[in-house]
Amino acid sequence: MIRRLVGVIGLSLLASHALAADPVEIGIGYLGRAGVKSKLSLVEQPAENDGIAGARLAIEDNNTTGRFLNQRFSLEEVRLKDGDDVGKSATALAARNGFIIADLPADALLKAADALRGSKTVLLNAGSTDDRLREQDCR
């Protein structure tokens, strides 16, 4: 009986220590183009914050659940302008984040993927529908 009591106390101490520990920080980067994406129809214009709004909502939802799991999610946004180096921006973002959501055209996405080759950052394609990304240019 005493062994069980000591075991329960030990487990509760371990559990309270885990709950008191600092939350695990999970950084997520968002890499996209500045400006609004063009569409063929004037009626179907995307919102100015297209893409990043969904990422912000996901961060809020994950932080709600993360409080119970001792996790904290953060979002860092980088918007590329014409002439910006995609590879350097991706590398800088990867230095602070374990995941990058990329809302880029196929060529820019490939440059970002090549710049991150060998890093432990996970690059997620959120915008390009180019089939070559799943075939000959798959990274």
C-alpha positions in Angstrom: 0.0 0.0 0.0 2.8 2.4 0.9 4.6 1.5 -2.4 1.5 2.5 -4.3 1.2 5.7 -2.3 4.8 6.6 -3.0 4.3 5.7 -6.7 1.3 8.0 -6.9 3.1 10.8 -5.2 6.1 10.4 -7.5 3.9 10.4 -10.6 2.1 13.5 -9.4 5.4 15.2 -8.8 6.6 14.3 -12.3 3.3 15.5 -13.8 3.4 18.8 -11.9 7.0 19.3 -13.0 6.0 18.7 -16.6 3.1 21.2 -16.3 5.3 23.8 -14.6 8.0 23.5 -17.3 8.3 26.2 -19.9 6.0 25.6 -22.9 7.5 24.2 -26.0 7.9 27.0 -28.6 7.0 26.0 -32.1 7.9 28.7 -34.7 6.1 28.7 -38.1 7.2 31.1 -40.8 5.0 32.4 -43.7 6.8 33.2 -46.9 4.8 34.9 -49.6 4.7 37.6 -52.2 3.8 41.2 -51.4 0.6 42.5 -53.1 -2.5 40.8 -54.4 -2.4 37.8 -56.7 -3.8 38.4 -60.1 -6.9 36.6 -61.4 -8.6 36.5 -64.8 -11.9 37.7 -63.5 -12.5 41.1 -61.8 -15.2 39.4 -59.7 -12.9 36.8 -58.2 -10.2 39.0 -56.7 -8.4 37.4 -53.8 -8.3 39.3 -50.5 -5.2 41.3 -49.7 -4.4 39.0 -46.8 -5.1 35.8 -48.7 -3.2 33.0 -47.2 -1.8 34.7 -44.1 -5.3 35.0 -42.6 -5.7 31.3 -42.6 -2.3 30.8 -41.0 -3.2 33.4 -38.3 -6.4 31.5 -37.5 -4.6 28.2 -37.3 -2.1 29.7 -34.9 -4.9 30.9 -32.6 -6.6 27.5 -32.7 -3.3 25.7 -32.1 -2.4 27.9 -29.1 -5.8 27.2 -27.6 -5.2 23.5 -27.7 -1.5 24.0 -27.0 -2.2 25.4 -23.5 -3.3 21.9 -22.5 -0.3 20.3 -24.1 2.2 22.9 -22.9 2.9 24.1 -26.4 3.1 27.6 -27.8 2.9 28.4 -31.5 4.2 31.6 -33.1 3.9 32.9 -36.7 6.5 35.1 -38.4 5.5 36.6 -41.8 7.9 37.6 -44.6 6.5 39.2 -47.7 8.8 39.3 -50.7 8.9 42.3 -53.0 10.1 42.1 -56.6 13.9 41.7 -56.6 14.1 40.2 -53.1 16.3 37.0 -52.9 14.0 34.1 -52.1 16.8 31.9 -50.9 18.2 34.4 -48.4 14.7 35.1 -47.1 13.9 31.4 -46.7 17.2 30.8 -45.0 16.7 33.7 -42.6 13.2 32.5 -41.8 14.4 28.9 -41.3 17.0 30.1 -38.7 14.1 31.1 -36.4 11.3 28.6 -37.4 11.1 24.9 -37.8 8.3 25.1 -40.4 7.8 27.5 -43.3 4.5 27.8 -45.2 5.4 29.0 -48.7 2.8 30.8 -50.8 5.0 31.3 -53.8 5.1 30.6 -57.6 6.8 27.3 -58.6 10.2 28.9 -59.6 10.4 30.9 -56.3 9.4 27.8 -54.3 12.1 25.7 -55.9 14.7 28.4 -55.0 13.5 28.4 -51.4 13.6 24.6 -51.3 17.1 24.5 -52.7 18.3 27.1 -50.2 16.9 25.0 -47.3 18.4 21.8 -48.6 20.2 20.1 -45.7 18.4 22.1 -43.0 15.8 20.6 -40.6 13.1 23.1 -41.6 10.0 21.7 -43.2 8.9 23.7 -46.2 5.2 23.4 -47.0 3.8 24.5 -50.4 0.5 26.4 -49.9 0.1 28.2 -53.1 1.6 26.7 -56.3 -0.4 24.2 -58.2 2.3 23.5 -60.8 2.4 19.7 -61.5 6.2 19.7 -62.0 6.5 20.2 -58.3 5.2 16.7 -57.8 7.1 15.2 -60.7 10.5 16.2 -62.2 11.1 19.1 -59.8 9.9 17.3 -56.6 12.1 18.2 -53.6 
